[in-house]
Amino acid sequence: MRTRVRASLAASCLLAGGLLSTASAQVKVGVILPLSGPSATIGEDVRRAVELAVDDVNKAGGVKGQRFEVIIEDSAGNPTTALGAARKLISVDKVPVVLGEYSSGITLPMAQYVVGEKTTHMNIASTSVKVRELGPLSFNLVGLEDRGGEFAAKDSYALGLRKVAIIAPNNAHGQGTAHAFRTEFGRLGGEVVGEVLYTAGQPSYRRELQQLDRRKPDGYVYTAYGQEAAIINREARDLGLRSKPWYAILLSNAISDTPPDIAQGQLGMELGSFQGKVGQDYAAAFQKKYKDPVRSSFSGYAYDGIHMAAKAMDNAASTSPEDIRKALVALGQQGYSGVTGEIRFDDKGQRIEPPYATLKYDGGKVVAR
């Protein structure tokens, strides 16, 4: 599936190494998201953020006076599909910047191809520490799993949990998150009494849940993707496991497809989003445009990523990936005030001091605690 967020009816065109001076020209970047598959709910939420950002850029005059366009490709939650989408964006659409994907296991091979083709990559959602190894053409806006896992361990320990069972997907994100949590939780004096790295796409996780229940934890810590998390949450309730606390690492991700009555009372943490007045204004604009609230924190990172890509192209007055890279480096050094807070990059293009939030699900929505 391909969605094209159009800013003009004029035919798009680019001149290698620079922007065209004609008013009808369009400046393009590409985005790869899971618009179908188990993470489609999050993908659609992020797609809306991208669309809103494009509108805002063009209302402000576009890029050097030219219309700004984003071409969105559907990964279908599949690394092979995502790789094909990246090839198409680079070879056919000639985009100089690609943002995405969502899952670390998909982002990593896709981004390796992107930077291998000398195209700028921006990570707006994936938390694997391997993101740091993608090279100087890749920029990361989110907190990675080592810091996220440590934050979750400290938070859950502060909530009184001492013996926990961990549930996570058997992929780059799940493995890294579980390791970081386990290490920090043990350092604090807690104990992980059981751990399951589940295989994605199963129709049921009852066996895994029963296995963990036999370890008698005083709480469950999990990270999971939308539709798979919904199965885990429903079966945990049916098995009586929800009588103990459930703590979600990336809460909005884990409950995006879970019915409110089942999600009620869950605790968790999240990548921080909607910081200060800028963030509040974004959330209000999103609600006004779509008559629906933001469903995940990732939408804010996508919104910031689109704006930073457009600003870098505007500052560079060029569509050359190398010129855009240099402009992003400069932007990250001086600091960019986004809806997710101030964004600064270290010398490897990684965000410095990414924000986190402590949350709970109450009354049908995620709220601060």
C-alpha positions in Angstrom: 0.0 0.0 0.0 1.3 3.5 -0.8 -0.1 6.8 0.6 1.1 10.0 -1.0 0.6 13.1 1.2 0.3 15.7 -1.5 1.0 19.4 -1.1 0.3 20.4 -4.7 -1.3 19.1 -7.9 1.8 20.1 -9.9 4.1 17.3 -11.0 6.9 16.8 -8.5 10.5 17.3 -9.6 13.9 17.6 -8.0 17.3 18.7 -9.3 20.2 16.6 -7.9 22.2 18.6 -5.4 19.8 21.6 -5.1 16.3 22.9 -5.0 14.5 24.0 -8.2 13.5 27.6 -8.3 10.2 27.0 -10.1 7.1 27.6 -7.9 5.6 24.3 -9.0 8.5 22.1 -7.8 8.0 19.8 -4.9 10.5 18.7 -2.3 10.0 15.1 -1.2 11.0 12.8 1.7 9.8 9.3 2.3 8.3 7.5 5.3 7.9 3.8 5.9 5.2 2.8 8.4 3.1 -0.3 9.4 -0.2 0.7 7.9 -1.4 -2.9 7.9 -0.5 -5.9 10.1 -0.3 -6.2 13.9 0.9 -2.6 14.4 -1.4 -0.9 12.0 -3.2 1.1 14.8 0.1 2.7 15.7 1.1 3.1 12.1 -2.1 5.0 11.3 -1.6 7.3 14.3 1.9 8.1 13.1 0.7 8.6 9.5 -1.7 11.3 10.8 1.1 13.0 12.6 3.1 13.0 9.3 0.2 14.5 7.4 -0.3 17.2 10.0 3.4 18.1 9.9 3.4 18.4 6.1 0.4 20.7 6.3 2.2 22.9 8.9 5.4 23.1 6.8 3.5 24.2 3.7 1.4 26.7 5.6 4.7 28.2 6.7 5.9 28.5 3.2 7.3 25.1 2.4 11.0 24.5 1.8 12.7 27.5 0.2 9.3 28.5 -1.1 8.6 25.2 -2.7 5.8 22.7 -1.8 6.8 19.9 0.6 5.6 16.4 0.0 5.9 13.1 1.9 5.5 9.7 0.2 4.4 7.1 2.8 4.9 3.4 2.1 3.3 0.5 4.0 5.8 -2.0 5.5 2.9 -4.3 6.5 4.9 -5.0 9.6 7.3 -7.1 7.4 11.1 -6.5 7.0 11.1 -7.7 3.3 8.2 -5.4 2.4 9.9 -2.5 4.2 13.1 -3.1 2.3 11.2 -3.1 -1.0 9.5 0.1 0.0 12.9 1.7 0.8 14.2 0.6 -2.6 11.2 2.2 -4.4 11.5 5.4 -2.4 15.2 5.8 -3.3 15.4 4.4 -6.8 12.0 5.6 -8.2 10.9 8.6 -6.1 14.5 9.8 -5.5 13.9 10.9 -2.0 17.0 12.2 -0.1 15.5 11.3 3.4 13.7 8.3 4.7 12.0 8.2 8.1 10.9 5.0 9.8 10.0 2.2 10.3 8.5 1.3 13.7 9.7 -2.1 14.9 13.4 -2.4 15.5 13.6 -5.8 13.7 12.2 -4.0 10.6 14.0 -0.6 11.0 17.5 -2.0 11.2 17.7 -3.9 7.9 15.7 -1.2 6.1 17.9 1.6 7.5 21.1 -0.3 6.7 20.0 -0.3 3.1 19.0 3.3 3.1 22.3 4.6 4.5 24.1 2.1 2.2 22.5 4.0 -0.7 23.9 7.2 0.7 20.5 8.4 1.7 19.7 10.1 5.1 17.7 8.1 7.6 15.8 9.3 10.6 14.6 6.9 13.3 11.3 8.0 14.9 10.2 4.9 16.8 12.6 2.0 17.1 14.5 1.5 20.4 17.1 -1.2 19.7 20.6 -0.1 20.8 21.8 -1.3 17.3 20.3 1.9 16.0 23.5 3.6 17.2 25.5 1.4 14.7 23.8 2.6 11.5 26.4 5.3 10.8 26.7 9.0 10.2 23.8 9.2 7.7 21.3 8.0 10.4 19.8 10.2 13.1 17.8 9.0 16.1 15.1 11.0 17.8 14.0 8.4 20.5 15.3 7.0 23.7 16.8 3.5 23.1 16.1 0.3 25.0 19.1 0.4 27.3 18.0 3.6 28.9 14.3 2.8 28.6 14.8 -0.6 30.3 16.7 1.0 33.1 14.0 3.7 33.5 11.3 1.0 33.6 13.3 -1.1 36.2 13.7 1.9 38.5 10.1 2.9 38.1 8.6 -0.5 38.8 11.0 -1.0 41.7 9.8 2.3 43.1 6.2 1.1 42.8 7.0 -1.8 45.1 7.6 -4.7 42.7 10.3 -7.0 43.9 9.8 -10.4 42.1 8.6 -10.0 38.5 8.0 -12.1 35.4 9.0 -10.6 32.0 7.1 -11.0 28.7 8.6 -9.6 25.5 8.8 -10.4 21.8 11.7 -12.5 20.6 13.2 -9.8 18.4 15.8 -7.0 18.7 13.5 -4.7 20.7 12.2 -7.4 23.1 15.6 -9.0 23.7 17.3 -5.7 24.4 14.6 -4.3 26.5 14.4 -7.4 28.7 18.1 -7.5 29.1 18.3 -3.8 30.2 15.4 -4.2 32.6 16.7 -7.4 34.1 20.2 -5.9 34.7 19.0 -2.8 36.4 16.2 -4.5 38.4 18.8 -6.9 39.8 21.2 -4.1 40.6 18.4 -2.5 42.6 17.7 -5.7 44.6 14.8 -7.0 42.6 14.5 -10.5 41.0 13.2 -11.6 37.7 11.7 -15.0 38.5 10.6 -15.9 35.0 11.0 -14.6 31.4 9.3 -15.4 28.2 10.4 -14.1 24.8 7.3 -14.9 22.7 7.1 -15.7 19.0 5.0 -13.1 17.1 1.9 -14.1 15.3 0.6 -16.8 17.6 -3.2 -17.1 18.0 -2.7 -17.7 21.8 -0.1 -17.1 24.5 -1.9 -19.1 27.3 0.9 -21.6 27.6 3.5 -18.9 28.1 1.4 -17.1 30.6 0.7 -20.2 32.6 4.4 -20.9 32.6 5.1 -17.6 34.2 2.2 -17.8 36.7 3.8 -20.9 38.1 6.8 -18.8 39.1 4.6 -16.8 41.6 5.7 -13.3 40.7 4.3 -10.3 42.5 3.9 -8.5 39.2 4.3 -8.8 35.4 6.4 -6.6 33.3 5.8 -6.7 29.5 6.4 -5.0 26.2 4.3 -6.1 23.2 2.9 -4.8 19.9 -0.7 -3.8 19.5 -2.7 -6.8 18.4 -0.4 -9.3 20.0 -0.5 -7.4 23.2 -4.3 -7.5 23.0 -4.3 -11.3 23.0 -1.8 -11.4 25.9 -3.9 -9.0 27.9 -7.2 -10.8 27.3 -5.7 -14.2 28.1 -4.0 -12.8 31.2 -7.4 -11.6 32.5 -9.1 -14.9 31.7 -6.4 -16.8 33.6 -6.7 -14.6 36.6 -3.2 -13.0 36.3 -4.6 -9.5 36.3 -5.1 -9.8 40.1 -1.4 -8.8 40.3 0.1 -5.5 38.9 0.9 -5.3 35.2 3.6 -2.9 34.1 4.0 -2.1 30.4 7.2 -0.8 28.9 5.9 1.6 26.2 2.4 1.6 27.6 0.5 3.2 24.7 2.1 0.7 22.3 1.1 -2.3 24.5 -2.6 -1.3 24.9 -3.3 0.4 21.6 -5.6 -2.5 20.5 -6.7 -3.7 24.0 -10.3 -3.0 25.1 -10.5 -0.4 27.8 -12.0 -2.7 30.4 -9.1 -5.1 30.0 -6.4 -2.4 30.0 -7.9 -0.6 33.0 -5.4 -0.1 35.8 -2.2 -1.0 33.9 0.9 0.9 34.9 3.8 1.7 32.7 6.3 4.0 31.1 6.6 5.6 27.8 8.8 7.7 25.6 8.1 11.2 26.7 6.0 13.3 24.4 4.0 16.5 24.2 6.5 18.5 26.2 5.5 22.1 27.3 3.2 24.4 25.4 4.5 23.3 22.0 3.5 19.7 22.8 0.1 20.8 24.2 -0.6 22.8 21.0 0.3 19.8 18.9 -2.0 17.5 20.8 -4.8 20.1 20.4 -4.2 20.5 16.7 -4.2 16.7 16.2 -7.5 16.4 18.1 -9.0 19.2 16.0 -7.9 17.8 12.7 -8.8 14.2 13.2 -11.6 14.4 15.9 -9.6 11.8 17.8 -6.8 12.1 20.3 -3.2 11.0 19.7 -2.9 7.2 20.3 0.8 6.9 20.9 3.9 8.8 21.8 5.5 7.9 18.5 3.3 10.4 16.6 5.1 13.2 18.3 8.5 11.9 17.2 7.3 11.5 13.6 5.9 15.1 13.7 9.3 16.4 15.0 11.2 14.3 12.4 9.2 15.6 9.5 9.7 19.2 10.7 13.5 18.7 11.3 13.9 17.1 7.8 12.1 20.0 6.2 14.1 22.6 8.2 17.4 20.9 7.4 16.5 20.9 3.6 15.5 24.5 3.9 18.7 25.5 5.7 20.9 23.5 3.3 19.0 24.8 0.2 19.8 21.4 -1.2 18.3 17.9 -1.7 21.7 16.3 -1.5 21.7 13.7 1.4 25.2 14.8 2.4 24.1 18.5 2.6 21.0 17.4 4.5 23.2 15.4 6.9 25.4 18.4 7.6 22.3 20.6 8.2 20.8 18.0 10.6 24.2 17.9 12.5 24.1 21.7 12.8 20.4 21.6 13.8 21.1 19.0 16.5 24.1 21.0 17.8 22.1 24.2 18.3 19.0 22.4 19.5 15.6 22.0 18.0 12.5 22.8 20.1 9.9 20.1 19.1 6.7 18.7 20.5 8.8 16.0 22.3 11.0 18.6 23.9 14.4 20.0 22.9 16.2 17.7 20.5 20.0 17.7 20.5 22.3 15.1 18.8 25.6 13.8 20.0 28.5 13.2 17.6 26.9 9.9 16.4 23.5 11.5 15.6 21.8 10.1 18.8 19.4 12.2 20.8 20.9 13.5 24.1 18.8 13.0 27.2 15.5 11.7 25.6 12.4 12.2 27.7 10.4 9.5 29.5 7.1 9.5 31.3 5.4 7.5 34.0 1.8 6.6 33.1 -1.2 4.6 33.9 -4.4 3.5 32.0 -7.4 4.9 33.7 -11.0 5.7 32.6 -10.3 4.8 29.0 -7.1 6.8 28.4 -3.4 6.9 29.3 -2.8 9.5 32.0 0.2 10.7 34.0 0.7 9.3 37.4 
